[in-house]
Amino acid sequence: MKIENFLRVQRIERPDYNMPSWKPETLDLTNWGVLITGATSGIGEACAWQFAEKGARLIMVGRREERLVKLQSDICAELGRDKKDIVFFAQDVSKIDELESFAKKLPFDCDILVNNAGLALGTDPVDSISIDDVRKMIEVNVMSLIALTRIFTEGMKARGRGHVINISSVAGIQSYEGGCGYNASKFAVKGFTDSMRMDLAGTPIRVTTVSPGMVNTEFSTVRFEGDKGKADTVYNNIVPLVAADVADNVVYAATRPAHVQVADVYVLATNQGDAKYTVKRVGENLGAPEGMASRVQGA
């Protein structure tokens, strides 16, 4: 079909479709309750800021209470928000038996659940991997995510609105050596999320997986047992994603019109081709021809 005919059909069927300026309406998140796990740093913290800017009410969850206190104070001061709408709970989500009682303490409904809490531990091969590390990754990355989803989707169904956004990883799409424990946990997240989307297809609840590649946050430092110097080598001579980039994708999915479900977001740094084996360390010009760096940056 020629483009002119396509546009003509669209205009007849959709009088509001005024090409080329037509844009879909976005979902207004004002007063929606957003629960974010792992909110004390990195992607979770960035999500808190961006959802707060959209007018959502926040339930920020993490283990480090002092960081949550500061984050609440900073958001309220910067955005003029009321502390009754920007709340926090110092809760270790890996303590599965505590999550039901934790959920009953919330001051408002959870309409959007961002399962962000997660960790990667170690890079040892399978014959020497730490079983304790694998257990921790499964508990945090998988079991807590499943438990919280189970708890909050029941209320979402009853209220007729909701969205579950699970932060996975490129490691849930592609395996790599030295990642068997972490790969296993993130492949589980992908499988669980795809299955729950089928379970909830007859409801207004949307389900999204966001799978980032190289993101420069505290996450890598944790993986290398607090050795920041070693963690920083991961990003040598490459421009990685930052937490705000991933949060932007999360909020994008959440603000699409109610009939639009962004099922999967797979986001990489420009010079990253896959999980580990195609990373081009070409510096800040992103590999552009000499003299073209300004164009790459949009100048």
C-alpha positions as CSV (number, residue, x, y, z in Angstrom):
1,M,0.0,0.0,0.0
2,K,1.3,3.4,-0.9
3,I,2.0,5.8,2.0
4,E,-0.7,8.2,0.7
5,N,-3.3,5.5,0.8
6,F,-2.2,4.4,4.2
7,L,-2.6,7.9,5.5
8,R,-5.9,8.3,3.9
9,V,-7.2,5.1,5.5
10,Q,-6.0,6.2,8.9
11,R,-7.6,9.5,8.6
12,I,-11.0,8.0,7.7
13,E,-10.9,5.4,10.5
14,R,-9.3,7.7,13.0
15,P,-10.4,11.3,12.6
16,D,-8.0,12.3,15.4
17,Y,-5.1,10.9,13.5
18,N,-3.7,14.2,12.2
19,M,-0.4,13.2,10.5
20,P,2.3,14.0,11.0
21,S,1.7,15.7,14.3
22,W,-0.5,13.1,15.9
23,K,0.9,11.7,19.1
24,P,-0.6,9.1,21.5
25,E,-1.7,10.3,24.9
26,T,0.5,9.2,27.8
27,L,-0.8,7.8,31.0
28,D,-1.1,10.4,33.8
29,L,0.6,8.9,36.9
30,T,-0.5,11.5,39.3
31,N,-1.3,9.8,42.6
32,W,-0.6,6.4,41.3
33,G,1.2,4.4,44.0
34,V,4.7,3.2,42.8
35,L,6.6,0.7,44.9
36,I,10.3,0.5,44.0
37,T,12.6,-2.2,45.6
38,G,16.4,-1.5,45.8
39,A,15.7,2.2,45.9
40,T,18.8,3.2,47.9
41,S,21.0,3.5,44.9
42,G,21.5,3.1,41.1
43,I,18.5,2.3,39.0
44,G,16.1,2.2,41.9
45,E,17.0,5.6,43.1
46,A,16.8,7.0,39.6
47,C,13.4,5.5,39.2
48,A,12.2,7.1,42.4
49,W,13.2,10.6,41.1
50,Q,11.6,10.1,37.7
51,F,8.3,8.7,39.0
52,A,8.2,11.5,41.6
53,E,8.6,14.0,38.8
54,K,5.5,12.5,37.2
55,G,3.4,13.1,40.3
56,A,3.3,9.5,41.5
57,R,3.3,8.6,45.1
58,L,6.3,6.5,46.1
59,I,7.0,3.6,48.4
60,M,10.8,3.3,48.4
61,V,12.1,0.0,49.7
62,G,15.7,-0.9,50.6
63,R,18.0,-2.2,53.3
64,R,19.9,1.0,54.1
65,E,17.6,3.3,56.0
66,E,19.9,6.3,56.2
67,R,19.9,6.4,52.4
68,L,16.2,6.2,52.2
69,V,15.8,9.0,54.7
70,K,18.1,11.2,52.6
71,L,16.4,10.3,49.3
72,Q,12.9,11.1,50.8
73,S,14.2,14.5,52.1
74,D,16.0,15.3,48.8
75,I,13.0,14.5,46.6
76,C,10.5,16.4,48.8
77,A,12.8,19.4,48.9
78,E,13.7,19.5,45.2
79,L,10.2,18.7,43.8
80,G,8.0,20.2,46.5
81,R,6.4,16.9,47.4
82,D,4.8,16.0,50.7
83,K,6.5,13.3,52.8
84,K,3.1,11.6,53.2
85,D,3.3,10.8,49.5
86,I,7.0,9.9,49.4
87,V,7.4,7.2,52.0
88,F,10.1,4.5,52.6
89,F,10.5,1.2,54.3
90,A,13.8,-0.3,55.4
91,Q,13.0,-3.9,54.4
92,D,15.3,-6.7,53.2
93,V,13.2,-8.2,50.4
94,S,15.1,-11.5,50.6
95,K,13.3,-12.2,53.9
96,I,10.4,-13.7,52.1
97,D,8.5,-14.7,55.3
98,E,8.3,-11.0,56.2
99,L,6.9,-9.6,53.0
100,E,3.2,-10.3,53.6
101,S,3.3,-8.4,56.9
102,F,5.4,-5.6,55.2
103,A,2.7,-5.2,52.5
104,K,0.0,-4.7,55.1
105,K,1.9,-1.7,56.5
106,L,1.8,0.4,53.3
107,P,-0.1,3.7,53.6
108,F,-1.5,3.5,50.1
109,D,-2.0,1.0,47.3
110,C,0.7,-0.3,45.0
111,D,-0.4,0.4,41.5
112,I,3.0,0.0,39.8
113,L,5.5,-2.5,41.2
114,V,9.1,-2.0,40.1
115,N,11.0,-5.1,41.1
116,N,14.5,-3.6,40.9
117,A,16.3,-5.2,43.9
118,G,19.0,-7.5,42.7
119,L,22.7,-8.4,42.9
120,A,25.4,-10.2,41.1
121,L,28.1,-12.0,43.1
122,G,31.4,-13.4,41.7
123,T,32.7,-14.5,38.4
124,D,34.0,-17.9,39.2
125,P,33.4,-20.9,36.8
126,V,30.9,-23.5,37.6
127,D,33.3,-26.0,39.2
128,S,34.3,-23.4,41.9
129,I,31.2,-21.2,42.2
130,S,30.1,-20.3,45.7
131,I,26.8,-22.0,46.5
132,D,26.2,-19.4,49.1
133,D,26.5,-16.6,46.5
134,V,24.1,-18.5,44.2
135,R,21.6,-18.9,47.0
136,K,21.7,-15.1,47.7
137,M,21.2,-14.2,44.1
138,I,18.3,-16.6,43.7
139,E,16.7,-15.3,46.9
140,V,17.0,-11.6,46.0
141,N,16.8,-11.7,42.2
142,V,14.1,-14.4,41.9
143,M,12.3,-15.4,45.0
144,S,11.6,-11.9,46.4
145,L,10.5,-10.7,42.9
146,I,8.0,-13.6,42.7
147,A,6.8,-13.1,46.2
148,L,6.1,-9.4,45.8
149,T,4.4,-9.9,42.5
150,R,2.2,-12.6,44.0
151,I,1.3,-10.2,46.9
152,F,0.5,-7.1,44.9
153,T,-1.1,-8.4,41.7
154,E,-4.1,-9.6,43.7
155,G,-4.9,-6.0,44.7
156,M,-4.2,-4.7,41.2
157,K,-6.8,-7.2,39.8
158,A,-9.3,-6.1,42.3
159,R,-8.8,-2.4,41.6
160,G,-8.7,-2.9,37.8
161,R,-5.4,-1.2,37.2
162,G,-1.7,-2.1,37.7
163,H,1.7,-2.6,36.1
164,V,4.5,-4.9,37.1
165,I,8.0,-3.9,35.8
166,N,10.7,-6.4,36.4
167,I,14.3,-5.2,36.1
168,S,16.2,-8.1,34.5
169,S,19.4,-8.0,32.5
170,V,21.2,-8.7,29.3
171,A,22.3,-11.7,31.4
172,G,18.8,-13.0,31.2
173,I,18.9,-13.0,27.4
174,Q,22.5,-14.3,26.7
175,S,24.8,-16.5,28.9
176,Y,28.5,-15.9,29.3
177,E,31.4,-17.6,31.0
178,G,31.8,-16.7,34.7
179,G,28.1,-15.8,35.0
180,C,26.3,-19.1,35.5
181,G,24.7,-18.2,38.9
182,Y,23.7,-14.7,37.8
183,N,22.6,-15.9,34.4
184,A,20.5,-18.6,36.0
185,S,18.7,-16.0,38.2
186,K,18.0,-13.5,35.4
187,F,16.9,-16.2,32.9
188,A,14.4,-17.2,35.7
189,V,13.2,-13.6,35.9
190,K,12.6,-13.6,32.1
191,G,10.7,-16.9,32.2
192,F,8.6,-15.9,35.1
193,T,7.7,-12.5,33.6
194,D,6.7,-14.0,30.3
195,S,4.5,-16.6,32.0
196,M,2.8,-14.1,34.3
197,R,2.0,-11.9,31.3
198,M,0.1,-14.8,29.9
199,D,-1.7,-15.3,33.2
200,L,-2.7,-11.7,33.4
201,A,-3.7,-11.2,29.7
202,G,-7.4,-11.0,30.6
203,T,-6.8,-8.1,33.0
204,P,-5.8,-4.5,32.7
205,I,-2.5,-5.3,34.4
206,R,0.5,-4.7,32.2
207,V,3.8,-6.6,32.5
208,T,7.2,-5.4,31.4
209,T,10.7,-6.7,31.5
210,V,13.5,-4.1,31.3
211,S,16.9,-5.8,30.4
212,P,19.8,-3.4,30.5
213,G,23.4,-4.1,29.4
214,M,26.4,-2.2,30.8
215,V,25.2,0.3,33.5
216,N,27.7,2.1,35.6
217,T,26.3,1.9,39.2
218,E,27.3,0.4,42.5
219,F,26.1,-2.9,41.2
220,S,29.5,-3.8,39.7
221,T,31.3,-2.8,42.9
222,V,29.1,-5.3,44.8
223,R,29.9,-8.0,42.3
224,F,33.6,-7.5,42.8
225,E,33.3,-7.6,46.6
226,G,33.7,-3.8,47.1
227,D,36.7,-3.5,44.8
228,K,35.7,-0.3,43.0
229,G,39.0,-0.2,41.0
230,K,38.3,-3.6,39.6
231,A,34.7,-2.8,38.9
232,D,35.7,0.4,37.1
233,T,37.8,-1.6,34.6
234,V,34.5,-3.0,33.2
235,Y,33.8,0.5,31.8
236,N,37.3,1.4,30.5
237,N,37.1,3.4,27.3
238,I,33.4,2.9,26.8
239,V,30.5,5.1,27.5
240,P,28.1,2.9,29.5
241,L,24.5,3.5,30.4
242,V,23.8,5.3,33.7
243,A,21.0,4.6,36.1
244,A,18.9,7.5,34.7
245,D,19.0,6.0,31.2
246,V,17.4,2.8,32.5
247,A,14.9,4.7,34.7
248,D,13.9,6.6,31.6
249,N,12.9,3.3,29.9
250,V,11.0,2.2,33.0
251,V,9.0,5.4,33.1
252,Y,8.4,5.3,29.4
253,A,6.8,1.8,29.7
254,A,4.7,3.0,32.6
255,T,3.4,6.1,30.9
256,R,2.2,4.5,27.7
257,P,-1.6,4.6,27.1
258,A,-3.5,1.9,29.1
259,H,-4.1,-0.3,26.1
260,V,-0.3,-0.4,25.2
261,Q,1.8,-3.0,26.9
262,V,5.6,-2.6,26.4
263,A,6.4,-6.2,27.0
264,D,10.2,-6.1,26.8
265,V,12.8,-3.4,26.8
266,Y,16.4,-4.5,25.9
267,V,18.7,-1.6,26.2
268,L,22.5,-1.5,25.6
269,A,25.3,1.0,25.5
270,T,25.9,2.1,21.9
271,N,29.2,0.3,21.8
272,Q,27.9,-2.9,23.3
273,G,26.7,-5.6,20.9
274,D,25.8,-8.3,23.3
275,A,26.2,-9.4,27.0
276,K,30.0,-9.6,27.1
277,Y,31.8,-10.6,23.9
278,T,31.1,-7.7,21.6
279,V,32.1,-4.6,23.5
280,K,34.0,-2.0,21.4
281,R,36.2,0.2,23.6
282,V,36.3,3.2,21.3
283,G,36.0,6.1,23.7
284,E,33.7,9.1,24.0
285,N,33.2,9.6,20.2
286,L,31.5,6.2,20.1
287,G,33.6,5.1,17.2
288,A,32.5,8.0,14.9
289,P,35.0,9.1,12.1
290,E,37.6,11.6,13.2
291,G,36.1,15.0,13.6
292,M,32.5,13.8,13.8
293,A,32.3,13.5,17.6
294,S,30.2,16.6,17.9
295,R,27.6,15.2,15.6
296,V,27.5,12.0,17.6
297,Q,26.6,14.0,20.7
298,G,23.9,15.9,18.9
299,A,25.7,19.2,18.5
